Amino acid sequence: MLTFKRWHDPVNVIAGLWMLVSPWALAFAAETRPMWNSVVLGILISGVALHAMLRQFAWQEWAQALLGAWLIASPWVLGFTALSAAAINAVGIGGVVLAAALWALADRDIGGWWKTART
């Protein structure tokens, strides 16, 4: 059963779906590295968030934090800072995903790394 008890999971689903379509919406699909970075991270972020809506584990939030941090760093690591639309999008959405994950990890209802969160 899907639950919307925690706001960060639907936000991350939307953020992931945006990352998935953003190469075409922001016209950088012809650029291989930022396009694949957006598509792969979009799928991962949405997938983890959807899984968390079914059953919540702390590892999901840690994974989201790592994915958000990667998005923030990716324009420099992958060398697409000159593509401002792709870079700003990656840093902005990465910041949202990272902030949502850190917010969730601060919630005392989330258990240890592999434990099911208390609901």
C-alpha positions in Angstrom: 0.0 0.0 0.0 1.4 3.4 -0.9 1.7 5.9 1.9 2.1 9.6 1.8 2.8 9.9 5.5 6.3 11.3 4.7 6.3 14.2 2.3 9.9 13.6 1.0 9.0 10.4 -0.9 6.5 12.0 -3.3 8.8 15.0 -3.7 11.7 12.7 -4.6 9.5 10.8 -7.1 8.6 14.1 -8.8 12.3 15.2 -8.7 13.4 11.9 -10.2 10.8 12.0 -12.9 11.8 15.6 -13.7 15.5 14.5 -14.0 14.3 11.7 -16.4 12.7 14.1 -18.8 14.8 17.2 -18.2 17.3 16.5 -21.0 14.5 17.0 -23.5 12.6 19.7 -21.6 15.8 21.8 -21.2 17.2 20.9 -24.6 20.5 19.2 -23.6 19.6 15.7 -24.8 22.3 15.9 -27.5 25.0 16.1 -24.8 25.8 12.5 -23.9 27.2 12.8 -20.3 24.6 15.2 -18.8 21.8 13.4 -20.6 22.7 9.9 -19.3 23.5 11.3 -15.9 20.0 12.8 -15.8 18.2 9.7 -17.1 20.0 7.2 -14.9 19.8 9.4 -11.7 16.1 10.1 -12.5 15.3 6.4 -12.7 17.3 5.7 -9.5 15.8 8.6 -7.5 12.3 7.8 -8.5 12.7 4.0 -8.0 14.1 4.4 -4.5 11.4 6.9 -3.5 8.6 4.6 -4.9 10.1 1.7 -2.9 10.2 3.9 0.2 6.5 4.6 -0.3 5.8 0.9 -0.1 8.0 0.1 2.8 10.5 2.5 4.4 14.0 1.6 5.4 16.8 3.9 6.5 19.0 2.7 3.7 16.7 4.3 1.2 17.3 7.7 2.7 21.1 7.1 2.7 20.8 6.1 -0.9 18.9 9.3 -1.7 21.4 11.4 0.1 24.2 9.8 -2.0 22.3 10.3 -5.2 21.6 13.9 -4.3 25.2 14.6 -3.5 26.3 13.0 -6.8 23.9 15.2 -8.7 25.4 18.3 -7.0 28.9 17.2 -7.8 28.2 15.8 -11.3 28.6 18.9 -13.4 32.2 19.3 -12.2 33.0 15.6 -12.2 31.6 14.9 -15.6 32.6 18.2 -17.0 29.4 19.8 -18.1 29.5 23.1 -16.1 29.5 25.1 -19.4 26.0 23.7 -20.1 24.2 26.0 -17.7 20.8 24.4 -18.0 22.1 20.9 -17.3 24.4 22.1 -14.5 21.9 24.3 -12.7 19.3 21.5 -13.1 21.6 18.9 -11.6 22.7 21.1 -8.7 19.2 22.3 -7.9 17.5 18.9 -8.0 20.4 17.3 -6.2 20.0 19.9 -3.5 16.3 19.1 -3.2 16.9 15.3 -3.0 19.8 15.7 -0.5 17.8 18.0 1.7 14.8 15.7 1.7 17.0 12.7 2.5 18.7 14.6 5.4 15.3 15.7 6.7 14.1 12.1 6.6 17.2 10.9 8.3 16.7 13.4 11.1 13.3 11.8 11.8 13.6 9.6 14.8 11.0 7.1 13.4 13.5 5.9 10.8 15.4 2.9 12.2 18.9 1.7 11.7 20.5 1.1 8.3 18.6 -2.1 7.5 15.7 -1.9 9.9 12.1 -1.1 8.8 11.0 2.3 9.9 8.5 2.5 12.7 5.1 3.6 11.5 
